[in-house]
Structure formats: C-alpha cells, structure tokens
Amino acid sequence: MFLFSPGSVFRLESIEKFNDQVWYCKLSVNDEDECVLNKLFVHLKNEVVIAATFVTLGVYLSALGKNDTAVEYYRTLLMESTDPDTNATIHNNYAIVYDQKNDQTNASFELKKAQQTYIPNDNESTHQKADTSSNVSERSPDIVLSTPVLSNSQILNHYNLACVYYSDGRFDDALAQCDQALKIITAEQNVDESYVYYAMASICYSQEKFNDASKHFKTALNSALLYLPATNALIEKYLNNIAVLYQKKALLKLC
C-alpha cells in the first residue's frame, strides 16, 4: 500500500507501537508532494479540529483520491482494532469512501455496521465533531445537497444513511432515518441537529417540494449558527441554498 511515490525523501520524527504487527511512524515529507499534503493537513486541522490518528490517515488517503488504498487501509484497521467506538468510526468512514465511488450498496452496508457497532456514551455531546470539509458535496445545478460526513455520532450515522438512501431515490427510507435521528437529539446536542435538517431539506428538494426544503434549510441554518462561526463553509452552503430556493420559488410563481 503506497501513499507516496517511490523515491520520496522523508525525515523520521517519531515512532509509536500500535500492536505486535503495526507501528505508527510520523514522517516529514521533503519532495514535490509536500505542498499538496501540507495544504490538506492544515485544511483538515483548521476545519475538522482533530489530530492525525490511525483512522484519519484513511481520510487523507481518500482526500488524495486514493479511495482503493483507503479501503485497504480501513480493512486492515478493522482486523486489528478491538475498540467498539473506533470500529464504528472506521465503518462510518469506510462508507464515505464507497459513497464517493458511487457504490451505494456497500456504503449503506457499512453505515448499518457502524450503527450496530456504536455504543452510546452517557453524554452524547462528547462525540467527535463532524468533519464539515472532507465530504464531497453532491450538487444539483445550483443547490449543494447533503452528503455523508466523518463522525462516530449515532445521530450522524442516521444522517449518513439518509444521504445514501435519498441519493438512491429511497426518499421514504431517508426520511425515516432523519426521524430516528431527531428522536435521540438532546438539549446538550451539538451541530449534529443541523445536519439532520440539512438532509431533510435535500430530500424535499430532490422531490421538488421547494417550500418544505426552504423551511428545513432555514432550520438547519439557525441550528448551525448556535455552534459554528458565521464564516464556516457549512453555513455558507445553507445561505446559498436558501437564496437559490427563494429565486426558484419566485420564478415558479411567474410561470
């Protein structure tokens, strides 16, 4: 499994033992890939606010377009990991790679495995923050629709399944997943709630229910503003979608 091309020059910074078969080595790259990688690492650090881990290496691989390598890497992790939370996250991220490959069947299977593996904590708010940057947004000609995100949150597992289902035209199943997610949202919940309404808006838009889509996008925006800075890319998507829907509804009235 190769992330870098043969002949790449590295500086060894640290070594950590993962298990009897795997060692975690931190390297600094010194070749032509450095600029691209540094931009990717800085972007993920600033937007996702998570440190590099065994799991996020798969995120980097996917972001570099090495989806097959990411699948192989996640498969290796699953054979070695015994932690339920880690396994749930791996299955979730595994699904996103399949979603980017337009393999909805395997994406749905992995998300269901993530739900089965997930063990809820006493305090849901301690879950890892959703990755708002590494997912590839699905676009209609003018609307940015929801797509799966990286997280080990039970709520976002339902959200991710909803995204996979509506992309496959299974709108009722997608809405059912959103309903299940809303039932477990608590007063301490974070930005996850915003994602659920984002999915509901995308489903309604795909069904050409523009009034409902507009309502859900506004709810998603109001929720996101409670937890995210106004400059966050997710809020920018919501504002864009609300504006586009307003114009679309105005044009429909003229027809």
C-alpha positions in Angstrom: 0.0 0.0 0.0 1.7 3.3 -1.1 0.6 6.8 -0.2 3.8 8.3 -1.7 5.6 7.6 -4.9 8.9 5.6 -4.9 11.9 7.8 -4.2 10.1 10.2 -1.8 12.5 11.5 0.9 11.4 11.7 4.5 12.6 12.8 7.9 11.6 10.4 10.7 10.0 12.4 13.6 8.6 9.8 15.9 7.7 6.1 16.3 4.8 4.6 18.3 3.8 0.9 18.6 0.2 0.2 17.7 0.2 -3.5 18.2 2.5 -6.5 17.5 2.1 -6.0 13.8 1.7 -2.3 13.3 4.0 0.6 14.2 2.9 4.3 13.8 5.7 6.3 12.3 5.4 10.1 11.9 7.4 11.3 8.9 8.0 14.6 7.3 8.0 14.5 3.5 10.5 16.5 1.5 9.6 16.1 -2.1 7.1 17.5 -4.6 4.1 16.1 -2.6 4.9 18.3 0.4 2.9 21.3 -0.7 -0.2 19.4 -1.5 0.0 17.4 1.7 0.6 20.4 3.9 -2.4 22.2 2.5 -4.5 19.1 3.1 -3.3 18.6 6.7 -3.7 22.3 7.5 -7.2 22.4 6.0 -8.3 19.3 8.0 -6.7 20.6 11.2 -8.4 24.0 10.8 -11.8 22.8 9.7 -12.2 19.5 11.5 -10.2 20.3 14.6 -9.0 16.8 15.1 -5.4 15.5 15.3 -4.0 12.9 12.9 -4.8 9.4 14.1 -4.8 5.9 12.7 -8.3 6.5 11.4 -7.8 9.9 9.9 -5.0 8.5 7.7 -7.8 6.9 5.8 -9.4 10.4 5.4 -6.2 11.7 4.0 -5.9 8.8 1.5 -9.5 9.4 0.4 -8.9 13.2 0.1 -5.9 12.5 -2.2 -8.2 10.4 -4.5 -6.7 7.1 -3.3 -10.0 5.5 -2.5 -8.9 1.9 -3.1 -5.9 2.4 -0.8 -8.2 3.9 1.8 -10.5 0.8 1.6 -7.5 -1.5 2.0 -6.2 0.6 5.0 -9.6 0.6 6.8 -9.9 -3.2 6.2 -6.5 -3.6 7.9 -7.6 -1.4 10.8 -10.8 -3.5 11.3 -8.8 -6.7 11.6 -6.6 -5.2 14.3 -8.9 -2.9 16.3 -11.0 -4.3 19.3 -12.5 -0.9 20.4 -16.2 -0.6 19.5 -16.1 3.2 19.2 -13.1 3.0 16.9 -14.7 0.3 14.8 -17.9 2.3 14.5 -15.9 5.3 13.2 -13.9 3.1 10.8 -17.2 1.6 9.3 -18.6 5.1 9.0 -15.5 6.4 7.2 -15.4 3.2 5.1 -19.0 4.1 3.9 -18.0 7.5 2.8 -15.2 6.1 0.6 -17.8 3.8 -1.0 -20.2 6.8 -1.4 -17.5 8.7 -3.2 -17.1 5.7 -5.5 -20.9 5.8 -6.1 -21.2 2.3 -4.5 -24.4 2.9 -2.6 -24.9 -0.7 -1.7 -21.6 -1.1 0.2 -22.0 2.4 1.6 -25.4 1.5 3.1 -24.0 -1.8 4.5 -21.0 -0.1 6.2 -23.3 2.6 7.8 -25.5 -0.1 9.2 -22.4 -1.9 10.6 -21.4 1.4 12.2 -24.9 1.7 13.9 -24.6 -1.9 15.1 -21.1 -1.4 16.5 -21.8 2.0 18.1 -22.0 2.1 21.9 -23.6 5.4 23.1 -21.9 7.3 25.9 -23.7 8.8 28.8 -23.1 12.3 27.4 -23.7 12.5 23.6 -22.0 15.9 23.4 -18.6 14.3 23.9 -18.7 12.7 20.4 -16.2 13.7 17.8 -17.1 16.8 15.9 -18.4 16.1 12.4 -16.0 16.7 9.5 -17.5 19.6 7.6 -14.8 19.7 5.0 -13.7 16.2 3.7 -17.0 15.1 2.3 -17.6 15.7 -1.4 -20.8 17.7 -1.8 -23.4 16.5 -4.2 -24.7 19.3 -6.4 -27.9 19.8 -8.3 -27.3 22.6 -10.9 -27.5 25.2 -8.2 -28.1 23.6 -4.8 -25.5 22.0 -2.6 -27.1 18.8 -1.3 -26.1 16.9 1.8 -23.6 14.0 1.7 -22.2 11.7 4.4 -19.7 13.2 6.8 -17.0 11.7 9.0 -18.1 11.1 12.6 -18.8 8.4 15.2 -22.0 10.1 16.4 -25.1 7.9 16.5 -27.2 10.8 15.1 -24.8 11.3 12.2 -24.9 7.6 11.4 -28.6 8.1 10.8 -27.9 11.2 8.8 -25.3 9.4 6.7 -27.8 6.6 5.9 -30.4 9.2 5.0 -27.9 10.7 2.5 -27.2 7.3 0.9 -30.9 6.4 0.7 -32.1 9.6 -0.9 -29.2 9.5 -3.4 -30.6 6.1 -4.4 -34.1 7.5 -4.7 -35.4 5.9 -1.5 -36.9 9.0 -0.1 -39.2 7.4 2.5 -36.4 5.4 3.9 -34.2 8.5 4.0 -36.9 10.5 5.9 -37.3 7.6 8.4 -33.6 7.8 9.2 -34.0 11.6 9.8 -36.9 10.9 12.1 -34.9 8.4 14.1 -32.0 10.9 14.4 -34.3 13.7 15.7 -35.7 11.4 18.4 -32.4 11.0 20.0 -31.3 14.6 19.9 -31.0 16.1 23.4 -30.7 19.6 24.8 -26.9 19.1 25.0 -26.6 18.2 21.4 -24.2 19.9 19.1 -24.2 20.8 15.4 -25.4 17.3 14.5 -29.0 18.6 14.6 -28.2 20.9 11.8 -27.1 18.1 9.6 -30.3 16.2 10.1 -32.3 19.2 8.8 -29.8 19.6 6.0 -30.7 16.0 4.9 -34.4 16.6 5.2 -34.1 19.8 3.1 -32.1 17.9 0.5 -34.7 15.1 0.4 -37.5 17.6 -0.1 -35.6 19.4 -2.8 -35.0 16.2 -4.7 -38.7 15.6 -4.5 -39.3 19.2 -5.8 -41.1 20.1 -2.5 -39.4 23.5 -2.5 -41.4 25.1 0.3 -40.5 22.3 2.7 -36.9 22.3 1.5 -36.6 26.1 2.2 -38.1 25.6 5.7 -35.7 22.8 6.6 -32.7 24.7 5.2 -33.6 27.7 7.4 -33.9 25.4 10.5 -30.5 23.9 9.6 -29.0 27.4 9.4 -30.4 28.5 12.7 -29.1 25.4 14.4 -25.7 25.7 12.8 -25.4 29.4 13.9 -25.6 28.3 17.5 -22.4 26.2 17.3 -20.4 27.3 14.3 -18.7 30.6 13.3 -20.5 32.6 10.6 -17.6 32.0 8.2 -17.9 28.2 8.4 -18.4 26.5 5.0 -21.5 24.7 6.1 -23.3 28.0 6.9 -22.2 29.3 3.5 -23.9 26.3 1.9 -27.1 26.9 3.8 -27.2 30.6 2.9 -26.5 29.8 -0.8 -29.3 27.1 -0.8 -31.8 29.4 0.8 -31.1 32.2 -1.7 -31.3 29.8 -4.7 -34.6 28.3 -3.4 -36.0 31.8 -3.0 -35.2 32.6 -6.6 -36.6 29.3 -7.8 -39.9 29.8 -6.0 -40.1 33.3 -7.4 -39.6 32.0 -10.9 -42.2 29.3 -10.4 -44.8 31.9 -9.5 -44.1 33.7 -12.7 -44.6 30.6 -14.8 
